[in-house]
Amino acid sequence: MQRLKSNILRISVLGSLVFVLACEGPCVALAKDVCRCLASETEQKTCIQNVENEAGESELSADEEKVCEALLETCTCNAIENKEY
């Protein structure tokens, strides 16, 4: 029974994550990932809040969304630190 509850919880969390990413779009997700590279938790939270506040204020083209989607796979804090992006 405990195993079933654990599996249900995992499925719920994964489903929620997929739903959130689908709703916010790849550019917002990318911006939040970049925020998570900041030094302090306070800076990260402020940055993420700013991203959320500004999300949807301007329309992005399909091409821009595709670029963000591609960057989501390769853009890491190390890559940013090494000035690869």
Secondary structure, 3 states (H helix, E strand, C coil): CHHHHHHHHHHHHHHHHHHHHHHHHHHHHHHHHHHCCCCCHHHHHHHHHHHHHHCCCCCCCHHHHHHHHHHHHHCCHHHHHCCCC
